[in-house]
Amino acid sequence: MYTGYGYSIRYPDGWTVKTKDALITENYEANGTSFNAPLETGSKLREAKMHVAVQDSCPGSIMIMSSGEQIDGALFITRSWDGAAAGNRYEGKTWAGTIDGKCYLLTAYLHSCNLGPDCGPMYTKEWDKAAYMKTFEEIVKTFRLQP
């Protein structure tokens, strides 16, 4: 379990924590803490992490998302997203909630290579997106605000 910046969250054994990690998605940039999944050697999956950021306000583009979920008694707006660039694929899901004047951004982030020189002959193993997303959903359910 990790506790910091006004929240706690649980992540699987074998994952690593990186504080002060920058994340860029199609809708926003945020600095926070990442919980990184171990990757299989030779996998096309290059990064798999749950990123949590606490900011003074939520990016406007996030707050117009249409669906939501209750997490620890608070409403979080949700949105799945994806994009591609130079043979790489970026995809994930964002949960954004404003609680006591702070924006909490929880982002499931997957980065894989799908073709071209960024993939290379050593990255050929497929990976299970559904399994990663299920794990991310389970991590989000453990998110708790701290007094």
N, C-alpha and C positions, 0 to 999 in steps of 0.2 A: 504494500500500500504506500502511496505517496501522499504527503500532506504539505501544502504550501499555498501561498497567495490566496488564502481564504477558502480553500476547498480541499477535499481528499478524494482520491480515486484509486481503485484497485486495477492492477494489470497482471497478466499471466507471468508465471515463473519463466525465467530465461529471457525476458524482455529487458532492455536497457533504458535508462532514463537520461535524457539530455536536457539540461536547463538552458535558458537563453537561446532557444532554437528558433530561427526564423522560418516561417511558412508562407508560401505564395500560392494562392489558388486563383481561379478565374475571376473571383469576386472581391478578394481582399488580400492584404498582407498583414501578418500578425507575428509578434514575438511572444514566445511562451515556453512551455515544457512539452517535450515529446517523449512518448512511450513507444519504443521501437521494437518491432518483432524481429526475431532472428530470421535470416534468409537462407534458403537452401543453395548450396554451391551450384552454379550453372543455371539457376532459375532466371526466367525472363523478368521476374519481379525484382526490381532494384531497391525499392523502399516500401515499407509498410509501417505506418505509425499512427498513433492517436496523439493529436496535438491539442493542448489546452492553453488558451490565452485568456488573460484577464485585462480588460482595457477600460478606459473611462467612458467610452461609448461604442455602440455597435456600428459597423459600416452600414450606410443607408441601403446598399444593394442587398445586404443580407436580410434586413428586416421586412422586405416586401415579399418574402417567400410565403407560400400559401398554406403549408401544413404545419402541424405542431405536435409536440409530445410533452407530457408531464415528466419532469426529472426532479426528484427530491422536492416535490410539491410546487415547482415553478414551471411556467410554460416556456418551452424552448421552440423557436421556429426552426424548421428543418428544410434542407434542400440537398438533393443528390446532384452531383455535377461531374463533368468529364471534359477532357480536351486532349489535343495531341500537338506535338511539335518535334520536328527533326527525328522521326522514328521512335519517339517516346510517347507513351500514353499516361495521362494523369487523371485519376478519378477518385471519387470519394463521396462523403456526406458531411454536411455541417449542421450542427445544432447551435443555435444562438439564443441566449436569454439575457434579459436585463433584470438584475436583481439588486436592490438597494443601491441604485445608481451606478452599478458596474455592469459591463458587458462580459459575459462568459461565452467564449467560442470553443466548442469542442469539434474537432475535425478529424474524421477518419480519412487518411491519405494513402493512396496507392500509386506508385510510380513504376511503370514497367516499360520494357523496350518491346516494340512490336515489329520492326523491320529496319533495314538499313544498317549502316556501320555502327550505330550506337548499340545494337544488339550483339553483333559479332558472332562467330561460330561457337564461342564457349557458353553462350546464353541461349540454350535451346529448351530447357525444361519448362513445361507449362505449370501454372499455379492455379489454385482454386479461389477465385474471387469471392464466391458465396461463403466459403469457410472464413475468410478474413473479415468479411462484412459482419458475419454472425459474431465473431469475437469482438469486433469493435462495438457492436450493439450491446453486448454483455458488459463491456468496460463502461460504456456510457451509463448503464443502469446503476453502477456503483458510485457515480459522482454524487458527492455530498458537500453542501456548504458548511463551513466551519465558523463557529462564533468568533 
